Amino acid sequence: GVATGLVGIAPAMGAGDEGVVITGVDPNGKGAEKGLREGDVILAVSGEVVSKPSQVVADIEAAAKAGKKGVLLRVKSDDQVRFVALPLANKG
């Protein structure tokens, strides 16, 4: 999908109500560069709480369309919650 190309992650449904699990990380993508890994849970994209992969994709695409240079993800890794500033890949 477009989001995978822009940031190099593949979001999939979370096991619980909270967040969206990352099921794949492009080793050469922006996500891997920023330390995201398979199994991390995306809780929010640019301040918008997410519970479905489609929301993650839509929020990333909206940021790209708005000309933003990146998105701020709130991510849970193991039991730590952190913020990851994820640059968007330039299309073109």
PASEBA-1860 file (N, C-alpha, C; in nm, 3 decimals):
! residues 92
1> GVATGLVG> 0.081/-0.120/0.000/0.000/0.000/0.000/0.085/0.126/0.000 ~ 0.020/0.239/-0.010/0.090/0.367/-0.015/0.165/0.393/0.115 ~ 0.102/0.363/0.228/0.166/0.390/0.358/0.295/0.310/0.371 ~ 0.291/0.185/0.327/0.410/0.102/0.336/0.522/0.166/0.255 ~ 0.490/0.217/0.136/0.590/0.282/0.052/0.642/0.412/0.112 ~ 0.554/0.486/0.175/0.594/0.616/0.232/0.684/0.602/0.354 ~ 0.653/0.506/0.440/0.728/0.497/0.565/0.792/0.361/0.589 ~ 0.762/0.263/0.506/0.826/0.133/0.518/0.776/0.045/0.629
9> IAPAMGAG> 0.646/0.057/0.665/0.588/-0.033/0.765/0.458/-0.091/0.713 ~ 0.422/-0.208/0.762/0.295/-0.270/0.726/0.211/-0.285/0.853 ~ 0.106/-0.202/0.868/0.023/-0.214/0.987/-0.083/-0.322/0.969 ~ -0.114/-0.392/1.077/-0.221/-0.493/1.074/-0.302/-0.482/1.202 ~ -0.413/-0.550/1.206/-0.505/-0.538/1.319/-0.438/-0.571/1.450 ~ -0.468/-0.492/1.552/-0.417/-0.518/1.686/-0.492/-0.632/1.751 ~ -0.431/-0.696/1.847/-0.495/-0.807/1.918/-0.601/-0.754/2.013 ~ -0.578/-0.634/2.067/-0.675/-0.576/2.161/-0.746/-0.458/2.097
17> DEGVVITG> -0.805/-0.375/2.181/-0.877/-0.257/2.133/-0.783/-0.142/2.109 ~ -0.662/-0.155/2.161/-0.571/-0.041/2.164/-0.462/-0.056/2.059 ~ -0.467/0.031/1.958/-0.357/0.039/1.865/-0.360/-0.062/1.752 ~ -0.258/-0.052/1.669/-0.245/-0.133/1.549/-0.104/-0.194/1.549 ~ -0.099/-0.326/1.537/0.029/-0.395/1.541/0.102/-0.382/1.408 ~ 0.231/-0.357/1.413/0.314/-0.355/1.292/0.352/-0.499/1.261 ~ 0.314/-0.547/1.142/0.342/-0.685/1.106/0.461/-0.699/1.012 ~ 0.509/-0.586/0.962/0.624/-0.593/0.874/0.695/-0.459/0.872
25> VDPNGKGA> 0.827/-0.463/0.867/0.907/-0.341/0.858/1.007/-0.359/0.744 ~ 1.004/-0.268/0.649/1.102/-0.270/0.539/1.238/-0.238/0.599 ~ 1.336/-0.332/0.588/1.466/-0.307/0.650/1.537/-0.183/0.595 ~ 1.499/-0.140/0.476/1.559/-0.020/0.416/1.470/0.103/0.430 ~ 1.357/0.089/0.499/1.259/0.198/0.507/1.283/0.290/0.625 ~ 1.204/0.397/0.628/1.213/0.499/0.733/1.178/0.441/0.870 ~ 1.081/0.349/0.872/1.040/0.289/0.999/1.155/0.217/1.067 ~ 1.228/0.135/0.991/1.341/0.060/1.046/1.450/0.156/1.093
33> EKGLREGD> 1.471/0.262/1.013/1.570/0.364/1.047/1.542/0.425/1.184 ~ 1.413/0.439/1.215/1.371/0.502/1.341/1.351/0.400/1.454 ~ 1.388/0.274/1.426/1.382/0.173/1.531/1.250/0.101/1.546 ~ 1.157/0.121/1.452/1.031/0.046/1.459/1.060/-0.099/1.421 ~ 0.988/-0.190/1.487/1.007/-0.330/1.452/0.876/-0.405/1.458 ~ 0.877/-0.522/1.396/0.759/-0.608/1.393/0.713/-0.633/1.536 ~ 0.582/-0.623/1.558/0.528/-0.646/1.692/0.506/-0.518/1.771 ~ 0.569/-0.407/1.729/0.540/-0.278/1.794/0.394/-0.242/1.767
41> VILAVSGE> 0.335/-0.165/1.856/0.195/-0.126/1.841/0.187/0.025/1.822 ~ 0.127/0.067/1.709/0.105/0.209/1.683/-0.022/0.250/1.758 ~ -0.007/0.343/1.853/-0.122/0.388/1.933/-0.187/0.511/1.871 ~ -0.106/0.598/1.810/-0.158/0.721/1.752/-0.068/0.769/1.639 ~ -0.129/0.835/1.541/-0.057/0.896/1.430/-0.090/1.045/1.431 ~ 0.011/1.129/1.448/-0.007/1.275/1.453/-0.117/1.314/1.551 ~ -0.120/1.250/1.666/-0.215/1.285/1.770/-0.351/1.217/1.757 ~ -0.376/1.150/1.644/-0.503/1.080/1.624/-0.489/0.936/1.672
49> VVSKPSQV> -0.570/0.898/1.771/-0.566/0.761/1.821/-0.616/0.667/1.711 ~ -0.545/0.556/1.692/-0.581/0.462/1.585/-0.611/0.324/1.643 ~ -0.708/0.256/1.580/-0.741/0.119/1.622/-0.751/0.025/1.502 ~ -0.742/0.081/1.380/-0.751/-0.002/1.260/-0.638/0.035/1.164 ~ -0.586/-0.063/1.091/-0.480/-0.034/0.994/-0.521/0.073/0.893 ~ -0.648/0.075/0.853/-0.694/0.174/0.755/-0.679/0.316/0.807 ~ -0.692/0.334/0.940/-0.673/0.468/0.999/-0.527/0.510/0.992 ~ -0.437/0.416/1.017/-0.293/0.446/1.009/-0.259/0.490/0.866
57> VADIEAAA> -0.305/0.411/0.769/-0.279/0.442/0.628/-0.339/0.577/0.591 ~ -0.464/0.601/0.630/-0.533/0.726/0.595/-0.462/0.847/0.656 ~ -0.420/0.834/0.783/-0.353/0.947/0.850/-0.218/0.977/0.787 ~ -0.144/0.873/0.749/-0.013/0.893/0.684/-0.032/0.954/0.546 ~ -0.130/0.902/0.471/-0.157/0.957/0.337/-0.204/1.101/0.345 ~ -0.287/1.133/0.444/-0.336/1.271/0.461/-0.220/1.365/0.490 ~ -0.127/1.321/0.574/-0.011/1.404/0.606/0.073/1.427/0.480 ~ 0.090/1.323/0.400/0.168/1.335/0.277/0.100/1.431/0.179
65> KAGKKGVL> -0.033/1.418/0.166/-0.108/1.505/0.075/-0.104/1.650/0.120 ~ -0.098/1.670/0.251/-0.095/1.806/0.306/0.046/1.867/0.296 ~ 0.139/1.789/0.242/0.274/1.840/0.222/0.361/1.834/0.347 ~ 0.314/1.759/0.449/0.393/1.747/0.571/0.519/1.665/0.542 ~ 0.625/1.696/0.615/0.751/1.624/0.595/0.758/1.494/0.675 ~ 0.665/1.478/0.768/0.667/1.357/0.849/0.543/1.346/0.936 ~ 0.534/1.235/1.008/0.425/1.212/1.103/0.486/1.173/1.237 ~ 0.415/1.204/1.345/0.459/1.166/1.478/0.374/1.047/1.522
73> LRVKSDDQ> 0.441/0.935/1.544/0.371/0.815/1.590/0.391/0.798/1.740 ~ 0.285/0.757/1.809/0.300/0.713/1.947/0.301/0.560/1.940 ~ 0.410/0.501/1.983/0.432/0.358/1.963/0.461/0.289/2.095 ~ 0.403/0.170/2.111/0.431/0.088/2.229/0.522/-0.026/2.187 ~ 0.641/-0.032/2.247/0.735/-0.142/2.225/0.750/-0.213/2.357 ~ 0.715/-0.340/2.361/0.714/-0.414/2.487/0.624/-0.336/2.583 ~ 0.677/-0.286/2.694/0.592/-0.210/2.787/0.625/-0.061/2.786 ~ 0.711/-0.019/2.694/0.750/0.122/2.686/0.669/0.192/2.577
81> VRFVALPL> 0.619/0.311/2.610/0.552/0.393/2.510/0.646/0.507/2.473 ~ 0.665/0.527/2.344/0.756/0.634/2.299/0.697/0.703/2.177 ~ 0.753/0.819/2.147/0.713/0.892/2.027/0.821/0.873/1.921 ~ 0.778/0.850/1.799/0.870/0.832/1.687/0.833/0.932/1.578 ~ 0.924/1.023/1.547/0.903/1.118/1.437/0.947/1.047/1.310 ~ 0.850/1.018/1.226/0.876/0.939/1.106/0.872/1.027/0.982 ~ 0.986/1.048/0.916/0.985/1.128/0.794/0.912/1.055/0.684 ~ 0.840/1.130/0.602/0.771/1.070/0.488/0.865/1.069/0.369
89> ANKG> 0.862/0.960/0.295/0.946/0.950/0.175/0.895/1.048/0.071 ~ 0.987/1.108/-0.001/0.947/1.199/-0.109/0.900/1.117/-0.227 ~ 0.782/1.148/-0.276/0.733/1.081/-0.396/0.782/1.159/-0.516 ~ 0.831/1.087/-0.616/0.874/1.159/-0.734/1.014/1.121/-0.766
END
